[in-house]
Every structure is written in structure tokens, then in C-alpha cells.
Amino acid sequence: MKEDEDYRPVTYRELFSNREFRSLYFARLVSLFGDWFNMLAILALLRSMGGNSAGDFGWILILKTLPQVSVAPIAGVIADRFSRKSIMIWSNGIRALIVLGMLFLVWFPSIPVLYVLVIMQSAAASFYEPARSAMLPDVVSVNELTAANAVGAATWSAMLTLGSAAGGVFTAYLGWQPALWVDIASYLIAIVLLWRLREPDWEKKQTADHTSLLDWLGWLDIKEGIVYVWQRPRVLSLMLVKSGWCLAGAITLILTLLGEQKYVFASNAVLGVTILYVARGIGTGFGPFLSRWLSDSEPAAMEKAILWGFLCGACFYFLLPFAPNIWIASLIIICAHLGGSTIWVFSTVRLQQILPSIVRGRVFAAQQASFTVMISLSTFVYGWIFDQKWLTLRQLVFCIGGTLLIPVVLWALRGWRYGWAQTSEPV
């Protein structure tokens, strides 16, 4: 995509008139629903096998995220070499088979086997998003790209809330086995929707006659992707925007602690946590729509909005410790994540606009790996500090706001050094 193209915003009705986008969108919606729906079902399965400690549950959560880091480089290479439609179909199909394997634990209960299956499911899922993000600019027009990403971000937030809630209620009343069957069905439905998708022609990365196993596995392509990004500071900085937000990646842990200890609702800590999570989801869901309207989908305005998004998150998390009740706290969290979702969507849009199709898979896979590492590190550090009682919960919330000032300064310097959306990167 070229910088001088006419970025005329489109309506959401116009966007959904695009048949290929509809297929891609609803396939992801169903797949995301399945991912979040099975969370509590897996935890119930773990409990049924005797895994009742906090550590057992913690390992499930860790194992659902960390495999993305190790798989991301090869996932990006594959997304640039092969049919992205086929990659997404295989990702859903493999996940359906893995969840089917979890059902066999009724007869052969084993917590280590469950951990292995969770790792495999997470690894299979890691191939989906780089392929989808790389394909999206080829499926929609340049005018539809911002709207498509805004809808995608809102959908992620909605599925986080609705999928988890529906999965929890379903599991509570019907058990984890029927819940896993629903999860399997969601992946199969996603496959049917993707099958209808007509993949546009795009320039695939050609595989040469490699002289070693590492080259054949994609090391040359990984190295090529690293060199490509390193030589283009604007691309590198956009790729790291999400990692900047994830300096505050411990926010899930912080909201959980706030809900359990400070904002207990109706004498129920779980309800307090739920309300704060929903507030986060509301901010994440509405932020992209508001920011798209304010920026008018103009590239320079989107890059400036990233700066304001970081500043918004920092300021409102500085205010959060002063919230007198859960409702004021929820309003502050909504406002903070209006900024966070703006950062998330606009950094993706700008990368999709300036990257050639042949490298998109590797860049988006590297982006996914970098922010996943940052979330894990942030969560570990904040949790460790809290357990050591070095800082109070109130002070940790201040730290969340403070860490977000770091990307505020860096992004402002980036704008001063390179300008706003005035790239002439060779592709």
C-alpha cells in the first residue's frame, strides 16, 4: 500500500458488504469464541484430576501464552511461504483434534498430558493470527483497512468477555465435557467459513535450494525478516508499539488484586474482579471506533493518536489509586483502555499499510512474540514485587502509569526524528 493513496473512510455497512472480509471476520469470531470458551472448561478438567492448587491453574495460563514466543518465528516464515487461507484452516483443524484429545483424559487422567495438550493447542493457535493479519490488507481495500481492524479489536474484546462468561456458565451447569465439544464445534464452523474465502493472489516468499536443515526450516527467511525490519526504523518502532503498551502487561494481575482486595463487590471478590474486567473490555471495545472517528483514518493522525493513547493510559492509571469506589475505578479503567486499544489497532493498521505482502507474516509474528514476552515479564516482576511486599498495591498501580510514560517519550522522539507517516521505505 502506498502512502499517497486516498484514505477515504468507509462505513461499517460498506465494509461488511465485502464478501471475503465477512468470511475472514466471522471465521475469526467463531475461533476466538472457542479459544475463550474452553478456558474454564480446561480449568474444570484440571480440577477433576486433582489439580486444585493456585500453581496448577497458573501453569495452565502460562502454557497458553508462552509457546507463542518459540513458535512465532517459524509461524511468520510459513505465513510468507504458503497459502494463508490454508494455514488458518489447518490451525483450526489441529486445535479441534487437540481438544478432542482432552476428552480422552476422562479414561486416562494425567495432569502432565493436559499440560502438553495445552502447549500444543497454543502452538497451533500461534500460526493463525500472523496469517490473518498478513492476509487482511489483501482482502480489503486501503479505505476499509482501518475499519476492518477496529471491528477486529472490538470483536476480540467481546469474545474475551462473552466467550469466557458463556464458557463459565456452560461448564458450571453442564460440565467440562460438553463445553469441550462446543469448543471443537467452533473450530469446525470456522473451517467452513474459511473454506468459502477466496484468497487473493499475492507474492509468496520462494524457497530456495537450502544447504542445511536450519536453512530449510526457514532460518534464512527469519534472518531476512530481521534485516528488513532493522534497516527500517519506522517499521521497527511500529512493530514495537504493542510491546511498549505491554510494559504495563501486568494489568490483568493488578485488576485481579484490586477486585479481590480493594473493590470487593457485594461481599464477593469474584464479582469485583469481573466488574473491573468488564470495564477493561468496554474500553478496549469502544476505543478503536472512537479513535477511527477522531482520526478520520488519516495515516499521520493515526500515528499521532498512538502518542495520545500512551498518554491517556498513563494519566488514567495514575488516577486509579484515588478512585473511592468500584464504579469510579471502572470509569477510569474504561478511559485508560480507550487509549490502549487505539495503540493496538493503529499500530497494526500502519504496519499493514506500509509493509509489502511478502514480509508481513514474519513482521507480525515477531510483533506477537515481542509483546507476549513483555506481558510475561511484566506479570512476573509485578507479582514478585507484590509477594515480597516491597510495594503496596496502590504503589504498584502508580508504577503501571509510570511505565507507560516511557513509550510516551520514545514515541514523541520518534515523531520528532522521522515525522508522522512520511515514510519512503524501499519495499
LUMNULUM-751894 format. One line per field, with one value per residue (C-alpha): residue in three letters; chain; z, y, x. Coordinates in nm, 4 decimals, padded with zeros to 6 digits. Layout:
resn (ALA_...)
chain (A_...)
pz (Z_...)
py (Y_...)
px (X_...)
***
This chain:
resn (MET_LYS_GLU_ASP_GLU_ASP_TYR_ARG_PRO_VAL_THR_TYR_ARG_GLU_LEU_PHE_SER_ASN_ARG_GLU_PHE_ARG_SER_LEU_TYR_PHE_ALA_ARG_LEU_VAL_SER_LEU_PHE_GLY_ASP_TRP_PHE_ASN_MET_LEU_ALA_ILE_LEU_ALA_LEU_LEU_ARG_SER_MET_GLY_GLY_ASN_SER_ALA_GLY_ASP_PHE_GLY_TRP_ILE_LEU_ILE_LEU_LYS_THR_LEU_PRO_GLN_VAL_SER_VAL_ALA_PRO_ILE_ALA_GLY_VAL_ILE_ALA_ASP_ARG_PHE_SER_ARG_LYS_SER_ILE_MET_ILE_TRP_SER_ASN_GLY_ILE_ARG_ALA_LEU_ILE_VAL_LEU_GLY_MET_LEU_PHE_LEU_VAL_TRP_PHE_PRO_SER_ILE_PRO_VAL_LEU_TYR_VAL_LEU_VAL_ILE_MET_GLN_SER_ALA_ALA_ALA_SER_PHE_TYR_GLU_PRO_ALA_ARG_SER_ALA_MET_LEU_PRO_ASP_VAL_VAL_SER_VAL_ASN_GLU_LEU_THR_ALA_ALA_ASN_ALA_VAL_GLY_ALA_ALA_THR_TRP_SER_ALA_MET_LEU_THR_LEU_GLY_SER_ALA_ALA_GLY_GLY_VAL_PHE_THR_ALA_TYR_LEU_GLY_TRP_GLN_PRO_ALA_LEU_TRP_VAL_ASP_ILE_ALA_SER_TYR_LEU_ILE_ALA_ILE_VAL_LEU_LEU_TRP_ARG_LEU_ARG_GLU_PRO_ASP_TRP_GLU_LYS_LYS_GLN_THR_ALA_ASP_HIS_THR_SER_LEU_LEU_ASP_TRP_LEU_GLY_TRP_LEU_ASP_ILE_LYS_GLU_GLY_ILE_VAL_TYR_VAL_TRP_GLN_ARG_PRO_ARG_VAL_LEU_SER_LEU_MET_LEU_VAL_LYS_SER_GLY_TRP_CYS_LEU_ALA_GLY_ALA_ILE_THR_LEU_ILE_LEU_THR_LEU_LEU_GLY_GLU_GLN_LYS_TYR_VAL_PHE_ALA_SER_ASN_ALA_VAL_LEU_GLY_VAL_THR_ILE_LEU_TYR_VAL_ALA_ARG_GLY_ILE_GLY_THR_GLY_PHE_GLY_PRO_PHE_LEU_SER_ARG_TRP_LEU_SER_ASP_SER_GLU_PRO_ALA_ALA_MET_GLU_LYS_ALA_ILE_LEU_TRP_GLY_PHE_LEU_CYS_GLY_ALA_CYS_PHE_TYR_PHE_LEU_LEU_PRO_PHE_ALA_PRO_ASN_ILE_TRP_ILE_ALA_SER_LEU_ILE_ILE_ILE_CYS_ALA_HIS_LEU_GLY_GLY_SER_THR_ILE_TRP_VAL_PHE_SER_THR_VAL_ARG_LEU_GLN_GLN_ILE_LEU_PRO_SER_ILE_VAL_ARG_GLY_ARG_VAL_PHE_ALA_ALA_GLN_GLN_ALA_SER_PHE_THR_VAL_MET_ILE_SER_LEU_SER_THR_PHE_VAL_TYR_GLY_TRP_ILE_PHE_ASP_GLN_LYS_TRP_LEU_THR_LEU_ARG_GLN_LEU_VAL_PHE_CYS_ILE_GLY_GLY_THR_LEU_LEU_ILE_PRO_VAL_VAL_LEU_TRP_ALA_LEU_ARG_GLY_TRP_ARG_TYR_GLY_TRP_ALA_GLN_THR_SER_GLU_PRO_VAL)
chain (A_A_A_A_A_A_A_A_A_A_A_A_A_A_A_A_A_A_A_A_A_A_A_A_A_A_A_A_A_A_A_A_A_A_A_A_A_A_A_A_A_A_A_A_A_A_A_A_A_A_A_A_A_A_A_A_A_A_A_A_A_A_A_A_A_A_A_A_A_A_A_A_A_A_A_A_A_A_A_A_A_A_A_A_A_A_A_A_A_A_A_A_A_A_A_A_A_A_A_A_A_A_A_A_A_A_A_A_A_A_A_A_A_A_A_A_A_A_A_A_A_A_A_A_A_A_A_A_A_A_A_A_A_A_A_A_A_A_A_A_A_A_A_A_A_A_A_A_A_A_A_A_A_A_A_A_A_A_A_A_A_A_A_A_A_A_A_A_A_A_A_A_A_A_A_A_A_A_A_A_A_A_A_A_A_A_A_A_A_A_A_A_A_A_A_A_A_A_A_A_A_A_A_A_A_A_A_A_A_A_A_A_A_A_A_A_A_A_A_A_A_A_A_A_A_A_A_A_A_A_A_A_A_A_A_A_A_A_A_A_A_A_A_A_A_A_A_A_A_A_A_A_A_A_A_A_A_A_A_A_A_A_A_A_A_A_A_A_A_A_A_A_A_A_A_A_A_A_A_A_A_A_A_A_A_A_A_A_A_A_A_A_A_A_A_A_A_A_A_A_A_A_A_A_A_A_A_A_A_A_A_A_A_A_A_A_A_A_A_A_A_A_A_A_A_A_A_A_A_A_A_A_A_A_A_A_A_A_A_A_A_A_A_A_A_A_A_A_A_A_A_A_A_A_A_A_A_A_A_A_A_A_A_A_A_A_A_A_A_A_A_A_A_A_A_A_A_A_A_A_A_A_A_A_A_A_A_A_A_A_A_A_A_A_A_A_A_A_A_A_A_A_A_A_A_A_A_A_A_A_A_A_A_A_A_A_A_A_A_A_A_A_A_A_A_A_A)
pz (00.0000_-00.0792_00.1438_-00.1200_-00.1755_-00.0868_00.2627_00.2378_00.5393_00.4680_00.6694_00.8538_00.6301_00.3267_00.4978_00.5609_00.2017_00.1223_00.0970_00.1595_00.4677_00.6039_00.5723_00.7352_01.0118_01.1141_01.0997_01.3482_01.5630_01.5978_01.6529_01.9237_02.0913_02.1070_02.2465_02.5365_02.5824_02.6713_02.9330_03.2315_03.0861_03.0893_03.4443_03.5467_03.3786_03.5704_03.8963_03.8243_03.8046_04.1396_04.0221_04.2830_04.3753_04.2505_04.0931_03.8844_03.7495_03.6964_03.4777_03.2523_03.1995_03.1350_02.8949_02.6930_02.6154_02.6227_02.3306_02.1030_02.1627_02.0419_01.7556_01.6272_01.4080_01.2101_01.2020_01.0313_00.7774_00.6942_00.6596_00.3967_00.2097_00.1866_00.1402_00.4377_00.3984_00.4269_00.7323_00.9137_00.8170_00.9415_01.2629_01.3422_01.2416_01.4566_01.7551_01.7152_01.7235_02.0291_02.2210_02.1181_02.2786_02.6045_02.6184_02.6376_02.9733_03.1197_03.0857_03.1165_03.3619_03.3634_03.4509_03.2630_02.9484_02.9852_03.0072_02.6874_02.5085_02.6221_02.4856_02.1535_02.1332_02.1999_01.9445_01.6775_01.7545_01.7061_01.3307_01.2898_01.3773_01.1707_00.8663_00.9257_00.9868_00.6769_00.4608_00.5749_00.3613_00.0539_00.1315_00.1994_00.0157_00.1581_00.2541_00.4500_00.6418_00.9497_00.9867_00.9499_01.2290_01.4531_01.4145_01.4762_01.8024_01.9253_01.8398_02.0389_02.3405_02.3001_02.2706_02.5737_02.7770_02.6191_02.5429_02.8943_03.0551_02.8332_02.8834_03.2586_03.2824_03.0384_03.2291_03.5663_03.4660_03.2081_03.2875_03.1119_02.8600_02.6757_02.6920_02.5085_02.2422_02.1867_02.1530_01.8896_01.7017_01.6981_01.5234_01.2653_01.1909_01.1450_00.8924_00.6910_00.6862_00.5775_00.3058_00.1416_00.1405_-00.1962_-00.1205_-00.3343_-00.5327_-00.3571_-00.3972_-00.1830_-00.0484_-00.2719_-00.1103_-00.2497_-00.2514_00.1033_00.2000_00.5644_00.7801_00.9547_00.6184_00.5009_00.8212_00.7443_00.9152_00.6037_00.5887_00.9586_00.9126_00.6081_00.8110_01.0927_00.8475_00.6738_00.9988_01.1407_00.8309_00.8559_01.1915_01.1260_01.0717_01.3780_01.6005_01.4794_01.5388_01.8996_01.9820_02.1372_02.3435_02.4744_02.5952_02.7419_02.9735_03.1729_03.0796_03.4466_03.4383_03.4371_03.7618_03.9067_03.8239_03.9830_04.3040_04.3095_04.2666_04.5393_04.7946_04.7394_04.5329_04.6654_04.5390_04.7364_04.9659_04.6671_04.5428_04.2157_04.1308_04.1972_03.9617_03.6993_03.7034_03.6541_03.3705_03.2010_03.2322_03.0590_02.7854_02.7317_02.6896_02.4576_02.2547_02.2019_02.1755_01.8109_01.6924_01.8755_01.7577_01.3982_01.4042_01.5521_01.3184_01.0055_00.9171_00.8064_00.8455_01.0165_01.2532_01.3423_01.4343_01.6489_01.8111_01.9262_02.1299_02.2837_02.3524_02.5619_02.7426_02.8075_02.9602_03.1795_03.3109_03.3968_03.5698_03.7784_03.8803_03.9563_04.3133_04.4114_04.2974_04.6013_04.4776_04.2141_03.9779_03.9614_03.9259_03.6362_03.4605_03.4939_03.3598_03.0613_02.9798_03.0168_02.7752_02.5203_02.4792_02.4905_02.2178_01.9998_02.0250_01.9448_01.6354_01.4799_01.5073_01.3247_01.0557_00.9889_00.9540_00.7151_00.5113_00.4677_00.4613_00.1368_00.1494_00.1164_00.4660_00.6599_00.8126_00.9636_01.0958_01.2603_01.4076_01.5540_01.6919_01.8576_02.0143_02.1461_02.3212_02.4603_02.6217_02.7611_02.9124_03.0773_03.2154_03.3416_03.5134_03.6747_03.8005_03.9425_04.1014_04.2573_04.3948_04.5443_04.7020_04.8504_04.9942_04.8560_04.7302_04.8217_04.5689_04.5460_04.4654_04.2007_04.0232_04.0203_03.8657_03.5859_03.4988_03.5317_03.2989_03.0270_03.0304_02.8839_02.5469_02.5586_02.5498_02.2976_02.0562_02.0769_01.9940_01.7075_01.5663_01.6031_01.4358_01.1475_01.1194_01.1163_00.8371_00.5994_00.5173_00.1932_00.2869_-00.0054_-00.0352)
py (00.0000_00.3463_00.6500_00.8796_00.6731_00.8248_00.7051_00.7818_00.6275_00.3792_00.2913_-00.0381_-00.1352_-00.0904_-00.2941_-00.5910_-00.5834_-00.7236_-01.0997_-01.2045_-00.9855_-01.1324_-01.4838_-01.3894_-01.1901_-01.4458_-01.7301_-01.5402_-01.4500_-01.8151_-01.9283_-01.6644_-01.7659_-02.1233_-02.0142_-01.8231_-02.0618_-02.3522_-02.1666_-02.2545_-02.5965_-02.6776_-02.5482_-02.7664_-03.0638_-02.9892_-02.9718_-03.3060_-03.4652_-03.3217_-03.0055_-02.7745_-02.5520_-02.1975_-02.3156_-02.5750_-02.3098_-02.0692_-02.3181_-02.3520_-01.9751_-01.9579_-02.2525_-02.0917_-01.7898_-01.8717_-02.1228_-01.8290_-01.6910_-02.0002_-02.0732_-01.7149_-01.7085_-02.0217_-01.9156_-01.5931_-01.7774_-02.0171_-01.7278_-01.5735_-01.9016_-02.0747_-02.0120_-01.8086_-01.9448_-02.2994_-02.2082_-02.0787_-02.3865_-02.6199_-02.4172_-02.4609_-02.8275_-02.9156_-02.7320_-02.9270_-03.2555_-03.1454_-03.0530_-03.3901_-03.5454_-03.3674_-03.5609_-03.8881_-03.7745_-03.8970_-04.2502_-04.1726_-03.8791_-03.7159_-03.3551_-03.3631_-03.4853_-03.1995_-02.9535_-03.0986_-03.0693_-02.7062_-02.6307_-02.7951_-02.6024_-02.2730_-02.3553_-02.4366_-02.1108_-01.9167_-01.9818_-01.8304_-01.4628_-01.3857_-01.5423_-01.3500_-01.0145_-01.0637_-01.1546_-00.8759_-00.5937_-00.8182_-00.8872_-00.5302_-00.2060_00.0600_00.2606_-00.0323_-00.1255_00.0947_-00.0009_-00.3692_-00.3502_-00.1500_-00.4151_-00.6864_-00.5280_-00.4829_-00.8455_-00.9650_-00.7694_-00.9001_-01.2610_-01.2222_-01.1154_-01.3200_-01.6326_-01.6569_-01.5835_-01.8287_-02.0963_-02.0494_-02.0738_-02.3664_-02.5536_-02.4799_-02.6213_-02.8904_-02.9868_-02.9560_-03.2379_-03.0743_-02.7458_-02.9008_-03.0388_-02.6833_-02.5700_-02.8378_-02.7332_-02.3695_-02.4656_-02.6751_-02.3896_-02.1585_-02.4037_-02.3995_-02.0183_-02.0056_-02.2632_-02.0106_-01.7453_-01.6739_-01.5977_-01.3121_-01.3653_-01.2380_-01.2737_-01.5657_-01.5998_-01.8522_-02.1344_-02.1835_-02.4986_-02.4707_-02.6343_-02.7077_-02.8191_-02.4798_-02.3035_-02.5459_-02.4786_-02.1071_-01.9606_-01.7596_-01.6205_-01.5309_-01.3593_-01.1745_-01.0517_-00.9298_-00.7400_-00.5914_-00.4509_-00.3426_-00.1348_00.0468_00.2270_00.3387_-00.0207_-00.1366_00.1293_00.0460_-00.3227_-00.2487_-00.0212_-00.3062_-00.4098_-00.0527_-00.0826_-00.4232_-00.2656_-00.2428_-00.6013_-00.6903_-00.5001_-00.8255_-00.9236_-00.5739_-00.5641_-00.9075_-00.7905_-00.4687_-00.6620_-00.9095_-00.6689_-00.3127_-00.3196_-00.6270_-00.6051_-00.7381_-00.9212_-01.1247_-01.0806_-01.2605_-01.0055_-00.7228_-00.8739_-00.9382_-00.5767_-00.4457_-00.6942_-00.5865_-00.2214_-00.3078_-00.4864_-00.1867_00.0473_-00.1943_-00.2464_00.1168_00.2723_00.1776_00.3152_00.6451_00.6842_00.5984_00.8679_01.1268_01.0433_01.0076_00.7119_00.9525_00.7968_01.0915_01.1359_00.7651_00.7845_01.0929_00.9123_00.6406_00.9070_01.0259_00.6651_00.6074_00.9374_00.8521_00.5173_00.6696_00.9533_00.7418_00.4732_00.7491_00.8430_00.4885_00.4651_00.7618_00.6011_00.5928_00.3051_00.0361_00.2411_00.5343_00.2837_00.1171_00.4511_00.5277_00.1828_00.2313_00.5631_00.4133_00.1330_00.3647_00.4710_00.1181_-00.0120_00.2885_00.1972_-00.1663_-00.1024_00.1906_00.0291_-00.2743_-00.0610_00.1390_-00.1760_-00.3259_-00.0059_00.0171_-00.3473_-00.5454_-00.8687_-01.0851_-00.9901_-00.9240_-01.2713_-01.2536_-00.8991_-00.9715_-01.2959_-01.1077_-00.8450_-01.1162_-01.2762_-00.9461_-00.8318_-01.1813_-01.1787_-00.8316_-00.9357_-01.2387_-01.0391_-00.7592_-01.0014_-01.1909_-00.8754_-00.7119_-01.0375_-01.0990_-00.7444_-00.7749_-01.1139_-00.9738_-00.6831_-00.4320_-00.2110_-00.1792_-00.2435_00.1312_00.1924_-00.0801_00.0921_00.4129_00.2110_00.0980_00.4621_00.5484_00.2754_00.3998_00.7348_00.5587_00.4857_00.8346_00.9872_00.7370_00.7756_01.1558_01.1388_00.9016_01.1520_01.4357_01.2329_01.0715_01.2765_01.1445_00.8988_01.0406_00.7188_00.6401_00.2898_00.0808_-00.2353)
px (00.0000_00.1207_00.1241_-00.0257_-00.3392_-00.6770_-00.7662_-01.1379_-01.3105_-01.5875_-01.8939_-01.9130_-02.2027_-01.9774_-01.7062_-01.9361_-02.0549_-01.7088_-01.7742_-01.4152_-01.3875_-01.7104_-01.5728_-01.2414_-01.4121_-01.6743_-01.4204_-01.2030_-01.5046_-01.6059_-01.2466_-01.1895_-01.5143_-01.3864_-01.0483_-01.2038_-01.4989_-01.2713_-01.0650_-01.2840_-01.3598_-00.9880_-00.9581_-01.2558_-01.0881_-00.7691_-00.9650_-01.1327_-00.7874_-00.6793_-00.5051_-00.6535_-00.3596_-00.3065_00.0185_-00.1641_-00.4011_-00.1125_00.0710_-00.2341_-00.2413_00.1331_00.1293_-00.1496_00.0720_00.4445_00.4504_00.3685_00.7168_00.9019_00.6614_00.6327_00.9491_00.8580_00.4898_00.5929_00.8089_00.5266_00.2786_00.5079_00.5723_00.2357_-00.1352_-00.2544_-00.6052_-00.4713_-00.2638_-00.5734_-00.7757_-00.5024_-00.4662_-00.8362_-00.8369_-00.5363_-00.6832_-01.0079_-00.8133_-00.6139_-00.9300_-01.0736_-00.7658_-00.8502_-01.1777_-00.9839_-00.8471_-01.1775_-01.0381_-00.6666_-00.6408_-00.2988_-00.2164_00.1201_-00.0612_-00.3111_-00.0209_00.1266_-00.2092_-00.2457_00.1025_00.0115_-00.3154_-00.1387_00.1316_-00.1292_-00.3123_00.0136_00.0019_-00.3441_-00.3003_00.0146_-00.1541_-00.4788_-00.3052_-00.0906_-00.3917_-00.6250_-00.4718_-00.5104_-00.8773_-00.9938_-00.9273_-00.6980_-01.0081_-01.1512_-00.8363_-00.8797_-01.2460_-01.1586_-00.9012_-01.1338_-01.4031_-01.1430_-01.0252_-01.3818_-01.4542_-01.1537_-01.2794_-01.6333_-01.5190_-01.2919_-01.5953_-01.8751_-01.6719_-01.5308_-01.8677_-02.0576_-01.7927_-01.8014_-02.1817_-02.1948_-01.9245_-02.0846_-02.4230_-02.3389_-01.9796_-01.6463_-01.7047_-02.0000_-01.8078_-01.5122_-01.7486_-01.8777_-01.5151_-01.4495_-01.7650_-01.6480_-01.3238_-01.5105_-01.7510_-01.4521_-01.3061_-01.6301_-01.6296_-01.2657_-01.3302_-01.5654_-01.2932_-01.1333_-00.7702_-00.6324_-00.3146_-00.0041_00.3718_00.4834_00.8353_01.0052_01.2011_01.5484_01.7591_01.8910_02.2168_02.1386_01.8495_01.8304_01.8055_01.5397_01.3434_01.3426_01.6479_01.7410_01.3877_01.3944_01.7290_01.5968_01.2984_01.5241_01.7449_01.4405_01.2981_01.6352_01.7124_01.3771_01.3498_00.9928_00.8833_01.0800_00.9234_00.5717_00.6392_00.7399_00.4437_00.2424_00.5437_00.5537_00.1954_00.2785_00.5346_00.2112_00.1259_00.0734_-00.2552_-00.4560_-00.2838_-00.3299_-00.7018_-00.7438_-00.5755_-00.7792_-01.1037_-01.0117_-00.8689_-00.9894_-01.3085_-01.4894_-01.8481_-02.1466_-01.9042_-01.7878_-01.4301_-01.5062_-01.7760_-01.5324_-01.2758_-01.5448_-01.6649_-01.3109_-01.2504_-01.5736_-01.4673_-01.1423_-01.3348_-01.5637_-01.2686_-01.0910_-01.4078_-01.5085_-01.1616_-01.0944_-01.4305_-01.3825_-01.0236_-01.1110_-01.3795_-01.1410_-00.8513_-01.0663_-00.8386_-00.5633_-00.2148_-00.0428_-00.3374_-00.3236_00.0454_-00.0198_-00.3129_-00.0715_00.1115_-00.2151_-00.3115_00.0009_-00.0547_-00.4197_-00.3280_-00.0559_-00.2731_-00.5758_-00.3698_-00.2141_-00.5707_-00.6863_-00.5437_-00.7626_-01.0912_-01.3243_-01.5399_-01.5595_-01.7760_-01.5344_-01.2499_-01.4350_-01.4844_-01.1111_-01.0190_-01.2537_-01.0831_-00.7334_-00.8118_-00.9680_-00.6055_-00.4659_-00.6952_-00.6121_-00.2440_-00.3185_-00.5305_-00.3471_-00.0032_-00.1442_-00.3093_00.0062_00.2162_-00.0384_-00.0313_00.3453_00.4587_00.4780_00.2798_00.5919_00.7228_00.4011_00.3814_00.7295_00.6849_00.3503_00.4833_00.7814_00.5455_00.3357_00.6423_00.7784_00.4620_00.3978_00.7435_00.6776_00.3439_00.5042_00.7979_00.5755_00.3381_00.6265_00.8015_00.4890_00.3731_00.7135_00.7357_00.3868_00.4633_00.7845_00.5787_00.8269_00.5418_00.1775_-00.0972_-00.1593_00.2072_00.2062_-00.0838_00.1225_00.4052_00.1720_00.1082_00.4745_00.5968_00.3594_00.5394_00.8436_00.6755_00.5176_00.8652_01.0034_00.7113_00.7290_01.1008_01.0235_00.7735_01.0230_01.3002_01.1095_00.7918_00.4365_00.3518_00.6108_00.7894_00.9653_01.0758_01.2008_00.9931)
***
